[in-house]
Amino acid sequence: MVASFVVGWLRWPSRPRYTFLGILMGLWISYPYLLPGLASDTHPLGYAIVLGTPLLVGYVVWKDAGSVIRAVMRDPVARRFGIGVGVVLALFFVSITGYLSLFPEEGFPEEVTVVVLPAIYQLVSWPTLEIAIPHLPFIHIPFFLAVSPGQVIVVGMLSALIGLNAAFIARHWRVEERAGMTEGTAGSAAIVGTCTCGCCGPLVAKIAVLAAGPSIPPPSTGCSSIRPRRSVQYSS
């Protein structure tokens, strides 16, 4: 946080939003150490950090690139591509964190169960709606879905940012195509730049390769940036 303040003040004195964003990211890391133990699960500071992050990120993005975003979103192909990538990544995030599952687990209920239980997701505890169906109609596989406000905020923000980057890439392809550049070189740097999250990078790259051809190399894999939720025991 101190480094964010110093760098922001020296490097971007006319853009304090960068300084505040850096301090907020520092709070994400230091919060468990500032409030150790169970007190951190329901402390107002934790909720303020989670709720304030998408607001500040959205403000920074819109302030710095609002005109470009509006221009890209006017392209229907780029807009649909960005939305599609965002939806796919949202499902991916929800699946890897255990909030969506189609595989049987130990202790899975034998009848349809709908409960609201507290669960830790990104710093603090949230009321979580859990739906467990032992056998989906026609396909006969188990189905589990959990939804919480924290999950919607974090996954929604990450998916929106990645989808926005995908829309920029699609727009870049469209401009190159109209200019007669048929090499399919949207640029591996552009792909890698959008894949700063190691867990979703390979998936975004595969989507890009399917859309643009195999000339774009996918980025290397990395660690997941989303922590799995704490397991919640089913109540009988």
C-alpha positions in Angstrom: 0.0 0.0 0.0 2.8 2.4 0.8 4.5 1.5 -2.5 1.3 2.2 -4.4 1.0 5.6 -2.7 4.6 6.6 -3.4 4.6 5.3 -7.0 1.2 6.8 -7.8 2.2 10.2 -6.3 5.5 10.3 -8.2 4.5 8.7 -11.5 0.9 9.8 -11.9 0.3 12.9 -9.7 -2.6 14.0 -11.8 -4.3 10.6 -11.7 -4.9 9.8 -8.0 -7.3 7.0 -9.1 -4.3 4.8 -9.8 -3.0 5.4 -6.3 -6.3 4.5 -4.7 -6.6 1.4 -6.9 -3.1 0.2 -5.8 -3.9 0.8 -2.2 -7.2 -1.2 -2.6 -5.3 -4.1 -4.1 -2.9 -3.9 -1.2 -5.8 -4.2 1.2 -6.9 -7.4 -0.5 -3.5 -9.0 0.3 -3.1 -7.5 3.8 -6.7 -7.9 5.0 -6.2 -11.4 6.6 -3.2 -10.1 8.5 -4.9 -6.9 9.6 -7.8 -8.8 11.0 -6.7 -12.4 11.8 -9.0 -15.1 12.9 -12.8 -15.3 12.7 -13.3 -11.6 13.1 -12.3 -11.0 9.5 -15.1 -13.2 8.2 -17.8 -10.6 8.9 -15.9 -7.3 9.4 -17.3 -4.2 7.6 -13.8 -3.5 6.1 -13.8 -6.8 4.2 -17.2 -6.1 2.7 -16.1 -2.5 1.8 -13.0 -3.9 0.0 -15.0 -6.4 -2.0 -17.8 -4.0 -2.9 -15.5 -1.1 -3.6 -13.2 -3.0 -6.0 -15.6 -3.3 -9.0 -16.7 0.3 -8.5 -13.1 1.7 -8.6 -11.9 -0.7 -11.3 -14.9 0.3 -13.5 -14.3 4.0 -12.8 -10.6 3.7 -13.8 -11.4 1.7 -17.0 -14.2 4.1 -18.0 -12.2 7.2 -17.2 -9.2 6.1 -19.2 -10.8 4.1 -22.1 -14.4 5.1 -22.1 -14.4 6.5 -25.7 -12.6 3.5 -27.0 -15.0 1.1 -25.3 -17.9 2.9 -26.8 -16.4 2.7 -30.2 -15.6 -1.1 -29.9 -19.1 -1.8 -28.5 -20.7 -0.3 -31.6 -19.2 -3.2 -33.6 -21.8 -6.0 -33.2 -19.3 -8.7 -34.0 -16.8 -7.5 -31.5 -19.6 -7.0 -28.9 -21.0 -10.5 -29.3 -17.5 -12.1 -29.2 -16.7 -10.2 -26.0 -20.0 -11.2 -24.4 -19.5 -14.8 -25.4 -16.0 -15.0 -24.0 -17.2 -13.3 -20.8 -20.0 -15.8 -20.3 -17.7 -18.8 -21.0 -15.1 -17.5 -18.5 -17.8 -16.9 -15.9 -18.8 -20.5 -16.2 -15.2 -21.5 -16.0 -14.5 -19.5 -12.8 -17.7 -20.8 -11.1 -16.7 -24.4 -12.0 -13.1 -24.3 -10.7 -14.2 -22.7 -7.4 -16.8 -25.5 -6.8 -19.9 -23.3 -7.1 -21.0 -25.3 -10.1 -20.6 -29.0 -10.4 -22.0 -31.9 -12.5 -20.0 -34.6 -10.7 -21.0 -36.7 -7.7 -19.3 -35.9 -4.4 -19.3 -37.6 -1.1 -22.2 -36.6 1.1 -24.3 -35.4 -1.9 -28.0 -35.3 -0.9 -30.3 -38.0 -2.2 -33.2 -35.6 -2.8 -33.5 -32.1 -4.2 -32.1 -29.7 -1.6 -32.3 -25.9 -1.5 -30.7 -24.1 1.4 -29.1 -20.8 2.3 -25.9 -21.1 4.3 -23.0 -18.8 5.1 -19.8 -19.4 3.0 -16.5 -17.6 2.8 -15.8 -16.3 -0.6 -13.0 -13.7 -1.1 -12.3 -12.3 2.3 -15.6 -12.4 4.0 -18.7 -14.5 4.6 -21.7 -14.3 2.3 -25.2 -15.8 2.4 -25.0 -18.5 -0.2 -28.0 -20.1 -2.0 -27.2 -23.8 -2.6 -29.2 -26.0 -4.9 -28.4 -29.7 -5.1 -30.3 -32.0 -7.5 -29.2 -35.7 -7.4 -30.5 -36.5 -10.9 -31.1 -34.0 -13.6 -34.0 -34.9 -15.9 -33.2 -36.8 -19.0 -29.4 -36.9 -18.5 -29.4 -38.4 -14.9 -26.4 -36.7 -13.5 -26.0 -34.7 -10.3 -26.2 -31.0 -10.4 -24.9 -28.5 -7.8 -25.1 -24.7 -7.9 -24.3 -22.1 -5.3 -24.7 -18.4 -5.7 -23.6 -15.7 -3.4 -23.3 -11.9 -3.7 -19.5 -12.1 -3.3 -19.3 -14.6 -6.1 -21.4 -12.5 -8.4 -19.3 -9.4 -7.7 -15.8 -11.0 -8.2 -16.6 -13.4 -11.0 -18.7 -10.8 -12.8 -15.9 -8.2 -12.6 -13.2 -10.6 -13.8 -15.4 -12.0 -16.6 -16.4 -8.5 -17.7 -12.7 -7.4 -17.9 -11.7 -10.4 -19.9 -14.8 -10.1 -22.1 -13.9 -6.5 -22.7 -10.4 -7.4 -23.7 -11.8 -10.1 -26.0 -14.0 -7.5 -27.7 -10.9 -5.3 -28.3 -9.1 -8.3 -29.9 -12.1 -9.0 -32.1 -12.3 -5.4 -33.1 -8.6 -5.4 -34.0 -9.1 -8.5 -36.2 -12.0 -6.8 -37.9 -10.0 -3.7 -38.6 -7.1 -5.7 -40.0 -9.4 -7.8 -42.1 -10.9 -4.6 -43.7 -7.4 -3.3 -44.3 -6.5 -6.5 -46.2 -4.2 -8.0 -43.6 -5.0 -11.7 -44.0 -2.0 -13.1 -42.1 -4.2 -13.6 -39.0 -1.6 -11.9 -36.9 -3.7 -10.3 -34.2 -0.5 -10.5 -32.2 0.4 -13.0 -29.6 1.3 -10.1 -27.3 -2.3 -8.9 -27.4 -3.5 -12.4 -26.5 -1.0 -12.7 -23.7 -1.9 -9.3 -22.4 -5.5 -10.2 -21.9 -4.6 -13.4 -20.1 -3.0 -12.0 -16.9 -5.0 -14.5 -14.9 -3.1 -17.8 -15.3 -6.2 -20.0 -14.8 -8.1 -18.5 -17.6 -5.2 -17.7 -20.0 -5.2 -21.1 -21.8 -8.9 -21.1 -22.2 -9.0 -17.6 -23.7 -6.2 -18.5 -26.0 -8.1 -21.6 -27.2 -11.1 -19.5 -27.9 -8.9 -17.0 -29.8 -7.2 -19.8 -31.8 -10.6 -21.3 -32.7 -11.7 -17.9 -33.9 -8.6 -16.7 -35.7 -6.7 -19.9 -36.6 -3.7 -21.7 -35.3 -1.2 -18.9 -36.1 -1.6 -17.4 -32.6 0.4 -19.2 -29.9 -1.4 -19.6 -26.6 0.2 -18.3 -23.4 1.7 -20.6 -20.8 -0.4 -21.9 -18.0 -0.3 -20.5 -14.5 -1.9 -20.7 -11.1 -5.5 -19.9 -10.4 -6.1 -16.4 -9.1 -9.4 -17.2 -7.5 -9.4 -19.0 -4.2 -11.8 -21.9 -3.8 -14.7 -21.4 -1.4 -14.7 -23.1 1.9 -16.6 -26.4 1.8 -20.1 -26.3 3.3 -21.6 -29.4 4.8 -25.0 -30.3 3.6 -27.6 -30.3 6.4 -30.0 -33.2 6.6 
